[in-house]
Amino acid sequence: MGRPAPLIAVTAVLLLSGCHHGGGDRAQASAAALVAQVPLASAGFPPAPATAKAQLGKLKVEWGKNWETYKRENFGKYWSDETDAIGGRNGCDTRDDVLRRDLRELREGDRNPCVVLSGVLKDPYTGKELPYYYRRASQIQTDHVVALGAAWRGGAYAWTPQRRLEYANDLDVLLAVDKQTNYDKSSKTADKWKPPQKGYWCEYARRYTGIKAKYGLSVTPPEKQALEEMLGTCP
């Protein structure tokens, strides 16, 4: 079954068809329903510890390649809803999708259900409680768990531009996290950076390995060893 049509197009049709019959409220309700229909995570993601360990054992092990040719714009300059990745084609900005998924005490816009007006993030990397308010300075950023530069070195250099755009906007690849911690992580791989909160190592390694498996990315020998160690902390 295909994905729902983009929110903007559907909303426009609803507004036009209901403009003489109080259709605005119906359009808003339909828009909210459409946004809710698009899943914000793949089924079974992140993989269970046993599955992640099996996936890790099947990943290609090699040293990273073409690191000198990496550019951020190779993955698209901006967030894009025009992909078939998880969360794509629902009419919402990718970052808003991440916030809607990861924040609690969530308050969304009445007229535009994509917009997050406020909420609180329990940062997975540090355990900090970070408030969020629409159009105010925030300590929250959107992190690619397997960074774009790391993905490039692991095989994304050979992908099509559309495939890279899909990766950059795939909600399975993304997390809302503490801004400074995200800066510290940068494009480091799992052997060079681990979440400060050790209680998150298991889930981090599950997500990281699941992303590598989903996109057929390779791991370096030290990266694989680090992921094995973190998966070893799983209950």
C-alpha positions in Angstrom: 0.0 0.0 0.0 1.4 3.4 -0.9 2.0 6.2 1.6 -0.7 8.9 2.2 -0.5 11.9 0.0 1.4 14.9 1.3 -0.4 16.9 4.1 -0.2 20.2 2.2 -1.9 18.9 -0.9 -4.6 17.0 1.1 -5.3 20.0 3.3 -5.7 22.3 0.3 -8.3 20.0 -1.3 -10.2 19.7 2.0 -10.2 23.5 2.5 -11.4 24.1 -1.0 -14.1 21.4 -0.9 -15.4 22.6 2.5 -15.0 26.4 2.3 -18.7 27.0 2.1 -19.8 24.4 4.6 -17.6 25.0 7.7 -14.9 22.8 6.1 -12.0 24.5 7.9 -12.5 22.5 11.1 -12.9 19.3 9.1 -9.8 20.0 7.2 -7.8 20.5 10.3 -9.1 17.3 11.8 -8.3 15.4 8.6 -4.8 16.9 8.5 -4.2 15.8 12.1 -5.4 12.3 11.2 -3.1 12.2 8.2 -0.1 13.2 10.2 -1.0 10.5 12.8 -1.2 7.8 10.1 2.5 8.0 9.1 4.6 5.9 11.4 7.6 7.6 13.2 9.6 4.4 13.5 10.0 1.2 11.5 8.4 -1.9 13.0 10.8 -3.7 15.2 13.3 -0.8 15.4 15.6 -0.5 17.2 16.3 -4.3 16.9 16.2 -6.4 20.1 19.7 -7.2 21.5 19.9 -10.7 20.1 18.8 -9.4 16.6 21.4 -6.5 16.8 24.1 -9.0 17.7 23.2 -11.2 14.8 23.1 -8.2 12.4 26.5 -6.9 13.7 28.0 -10.3 12.9 26.9 -10.0 9.3 28.1 -6.5 8.6 31.0 -6.0 6.2 34.2 -5.2 8.2 36.6 -2.8 6.5 38.3 0.5 7.0 36.4 3.6 5.9 36.8 4.9 2.4 36.7 8.2 0.6 36.7 10.3 3.8 38.4 13.2 2.0 35.5 13.6 -0.5 32.7 14.0 2.2 30.6 17.1 2.1 27.4 17.7 4.2 25.5 18.8 1.1 26.0 15.4 -0.4 23.1 14.4 1.8 21.0 17.4 0.9 21.3 20.9 2.2 18.0 21.0 4.2 15.5 18.7 5.9 13.2 17.1 3.3 9.9 15.4 3.5 10.2 14.3 -0.1 11.6 10.8 0.6 10.2 7.3 1.2 12.1 7.1 4.5 10.2 6.6 7.8 8.3 9.8 8.4 8.5 10.9 4.8 5.7 12.4 2.7 3.4 13.4 5.7 3.7 17.1 5.1 5.8 17.7 8.2 9.4 18.9 8.5 11.7 16.1 9.5 12.9 17.9 12.7 9.2 18.4 13.8 8.6 14.7 13.3 11.6 13.9 15.5 10.4 16.3 18.2 6.8 14.9 18.1 8.3 11.4 18.6 10.9 12.1 21.2 9.4 14.8 23.5 7.0 14.2 26.3 4.4 16.6 27.7 4.0 17.4 24.1 1.8 20.4 22.9 1.2 20.5 19.2 -0.3 23.3 17.0 -4.1 23.5 16.6 -4.0 24.6 13.0 -0.9 22.8 12.0 -0.5 19.5 13.8 3.1 19.2 12.5 4.3 22.1 14.7 5.5 21.3 18.2 4.7 24.3 20.5 6.3 22.9 23.6 7.6 19.8 25.3 10.3 18.2 27.4 13.2 16.0 26.2 14.8 13.4 28.5 18.1 13.5 26.6 19.1 9.8 26.0 22.8 10.6 25.9 23.1 12.4 29.2 19.8 12.0 31.1 19.3 15.8 31.2 15.7 17.2 31.2 15.6 19.8 28.4 12.5 22.0 27.8 11.5 23.0 24.3 9.4 26.0 23.3 8.5 27.0 19.7 10.6 29.8 18.3 12.8 30.1 21.4 16.4 29.2 21.7 16.8 25.5 22.6 19.4 23.2 23.9 18.0 20.4 21.7 19.4 19.3 18.4 18.7 16.5 15.9 21.4 13.9 15.8 22.1 11.3 13.1 23.0 8.3 15.3 25.4 7.1 12.6 26.7 10.4 11.5 26.5 11.5 7.9 30.3 11.5 7.6 30.5 8.1 9.2 27.8 6.8 6.8 29.8 8.3 3.9 33.0 6.4 4.9 31.0 3.2 5.4 29.6 3.1 1.9 27.2 6.1 1.3 29.8 7.6 -1.0 28.5 5.1 -3.6 24.8 5.9 -3.2 22.6 8.0 -5.4 21.8 11.5 -4.2 18.2 10.4 -3.5 19.3 7.5 -1.3 21.6 9.9 0.7 18.7 12.3 1.1 16.5 9.5 2.3 19.1 8.5 4.9 19.5 12.0 6.2 15.8 12.3 6.8 15.0 8.7 8.0 13.5 8.9 11.5 15.2 5.6 12.4 18.5 7.3 11.9 17.6 10.4 14.0 17.3 11.3 17.7 16.5 14.5 19.6 19.5 15.1 21.9 21.4 17.6 24.0 23.1 20.2 21.7 26.5 20.3 23.3 26.7 16.5 23.5 25.8 16.4 19.8 28.7 18.8 19.1 31.0 16.6 21.1 29.9 13.5 19.2 30.2 15.2 15.8 30.9 12.5 13.1 32.7 10.1 15.5 32.1 6.4 15.2 31.2 4.1 18.1 34.8 3.3 18.9 35.6 7.0 19.3 32.4 8.2 21.1 29.9 6.6 23.4 27.0 8.2 25.2 28.1 9.7 28.6 25.1 7.9 30.2 26.3 4.3 30.3 22.7 3.1 30.9 22.0 4.1 27.3 24.8 2.1 25.8 22.7 -0.9 25.0 20.0 1.0 23.1 22.6 3.2 21.4 24.4 0.1 20.1 21.1 -1.5 19.0 20.1 1.7 17.1 23.6 2.1 15.6 23.8 -1.5 14.5 20.2 -1.5 13.2 21.0 1.6 11.0 24.2 0.0 9.7 22.3 -3.2 8.8 19.3 -1.3 7.3 21.5 0.6 4.9 24.2 -2.0 4.3 27.0 0.1 5.8 30.3 -1.4 6.7 32.0 -1.1 10.1 35.7 -0.8 10.9 37.3 -3.4 13.2 37.5 -1.0 16.2 33.9 0.1 15.6 32.6 -3.5 15.6 34.5 -4.2 18.8 33.0 -1.1 20.5 29.5 -2.1 19.4 30.0 -5.7 20.7 31.1 -4.2 24.1 28.1 -1.9 24.3 25.7 -4.7 23.2 27.3 -6.7 26.0 25.7 -4.3 28.5 22.1 -5.3 27.4 20.1 -7.2 29.9 
